[in-house]
Amino acid sequence: MAQAAKTTQRKSPSRAKKPAAGGTGIRRVAIIGGNRIPFAKSNTAYSKVSNQELLTSALRGLVDRYDLQGQRLGEVVAGAVIKHSRDFNLTREAALSSGLAPETPAYDIQQACGTGLEAAILVANKIALGQIECGIAGGTDTTSDAPIGVGEGLREILLDLNRAKTVKDRLKILGRFRPGHLVPEVPENGEPRTGMSMGDHAQVTAHEWGIAREDQDQLAWESHQKLAKAYEEGFFADLMTPLAGLERDNILRPDTTLEKLATLKPCFDREQGTMTAANSTALTDGASCVLLASEDWAKANNLEVKAWLTFSEVAAVDFVDQKEGLLMAPAYAVPRMLEKAGLSLQDFDFYEIHEAFASQVLSTLKAWESPEFCKQRLGLEQPLGSIDRARLNVKGSSLAAGHPFAATGGRIVATLAKLLEQKGSGRGLISICAAGGQGVTAILER
Ligand SMILES: CC(=O)SCCNC(=O)CCNC(=O)[C@H](O)C(C)(C)COP(=O)(O)OP(=O)(O)OC[C@H]1O[C@@H](n2cnc3c(N)ncnc32)[C@H](O)[C@@H]1OP(=O)(O)O
């Protein structure tokens, strides 16, 4: 593990170089490393841990690992898909407790399940433009610490009560209260425009693409096997900080069998569905973050570069009228990114495709293989083709590790950067589907 030498230079505030005359220079962006806490099935190990504590723990681990205590970094950018209103400045609060200098600016962003990767792209772009020298990108989510809201009726009563000046006014307002007002508003894992859950949408796409139950179970089983092996090899030793007694993702089931998976009942379309609790990601609590920097800053601070973040692309699809599957946007983002990079889909040593649902990964791969989809939807003469499946999610992915929405991007970036470091050279593709019909993708190289 690369350790930073403590020099006086490191204590100086990170300041961007003067931009080249006539504009800003585009610089290479280094991934120095990442950190996450083990992910936990919701309402288990982190049931009493707040979102802010989760993110703080991930950040603190990164600060300790790279000896960043007291450092003023360019920025910390992170977010949560679901958060309390009291967490309006979640990332800043977590950064203030992380050990970084309080003079480090920090703020929230949110792009559903693409949040963690989008945060990395944002920080990377500022580094590339010379606006900052280094920064941390991250994400956190917990459905155990979900904010519970009150309905519109009770909200109006409470606001009126707050404004009332006299006891008489207050009593009059209280008279409007009905027991039905106590029904809480719980955040839903669904699309407001369709009223369908992510799983419902993915099941429609799975039917459309004819994704077999056995293939989904196989992908899920392989994810558990690969993640378990990665733990055995110690792959995560310098990527993870234990929390609340948890040292590994507790969704991981290395002993599960294909026979057992075949017995599970469909959980979305209960009649003809192919998606189950095992080939869908579980609701998960967790947080992750990555340290990005300019080449100069990495050198000046004696930090090794694991990989370079070289390309990114975000796409969105029209899913409302079911013109396209909700989670199919990466199928569009990736070919656009490949064209800009002058690469083909086969030019990668690793493919990190977020396993929101096994069926989603398989639908995306099938779309890229389909001459009709590639011609009609992507406007390509030739299909993108198949990938070497031995290079897909080689250290397991969200089905086995879990998927704390905003934290998945950081997990993937850190994992891929380390894979490239271990290999010595190569290229990896990241593809993350997100709610709202969006997809965030990137390329890491070494
Ligand atoms: C852009 C995006 O990323 S979209 C994705 C966003 N995320 C989501 O939408 C989350 C989707 N997931 C969910 O909503 C829930 O996890 C569900 C509906 C799939 C499943 O919820 P639950 O039914 O509560 O799951 P639960 O953990 O109880 O599992 C059901 C059963 O399957 C079993 N099971 C689950 N996984 C496995 C496994 N890998 N091996 C063996 N058995 C398993 C459980 O043990 C349980 O068995 P039991 O009933 O005998 O106890």
The ligand as a Gaussian input file, in Angstrom:
#p B3LYP/6-31G(d) Opt

LIG

0 1
 C      -30.356000       1.292000     -10.424000
 C      -30.462000       0.212000      -9.430000
 O      -29.509000      -0.213000      -8.858000
 S      -32.011000      -0.410000      -9.183000
 C      -31.858000      -1.478000      -7.796000
 C      -32.205000      -0.769000      -6.559000
 N      -32.403000      -1.738000      -5.507000
 C      -33.570000      -2.347000      -5.322000
 O      -34.525000      -2.085000      -6.023000
 C      -33.653000      -3.354000      -4.208000
 C      -34.428000      -4.539000      -4.657000
 N      -34.508000      -5.511000      -3.620000
 C      -35.596000      -5.635000      -2.802000
 O      -36.518000      -4.840000      -2.852000
 C      -35.623000      -6.792000      -1.844000
 O      -34.330000      -7.158000      -1.497000
 C      -36.359000      -8.015000      -2.488000
 C      -37.830000      -7.644000      -2.735000
 C      -35.717000      -8.418000      -3.799000
 C      -36.257000      -9.238000      -1.563000
 O      -36.684000      -8.848000      -0.315000
 P      -36.972000      -9.944000       0.819000
 O      -38.030000     -10.885000       0.357000
 O      -37.158000      -9.205000       2.074000
 O      -35.606000     -10.737000       0.828000
 P      -35.042000     -11.751000       1.877000
 O      -33.682000     -11.354000       2.230000
 O      -36.027000     -11.980000       2.991000
 O      -34.909000     -13.057000       1.017000
 C      -36.022000     -13.893000       0.704000
 C      -35.568000     -15.322000       0.833000
 O      -34.554000     -15.566000      -0.119000
 C      -33.424000     -16.147000       0.510000
 N      -32.215000     -15.710000      -0.177000
 C      -31.905000     -14.460000      -0.579000
 N      -30.709000     -14.457000      -1.162000
 C      -30.243000     -15.717000      -1.145000
 C      -29.058000     -16.350000      -1.583000
 N      -28.098000     -15.672000      -2.204000
 N      -28.925000     -17.673000      -1.371000
 C      -29.893000     -18.375000      -0.767000
 N      -31.052000     -17.844000      -0.327000
 C      -31.215000     -16.516000      -0.515000
 C      -33.495000     -15.596000       1.926000
 O      -32.783000     -16.418000       2.834000
 C      -34.965000     -15.635000       2.201000
 O      -35.324000     -16.954000       2.541000
 P      -36.390000     -17.239000       3.728000
 O      -37.665000     -16.640000       3.236000
 O      -36.376000     -18.716000       3.825000
 O      -35.837000     -16.518000       4.908000

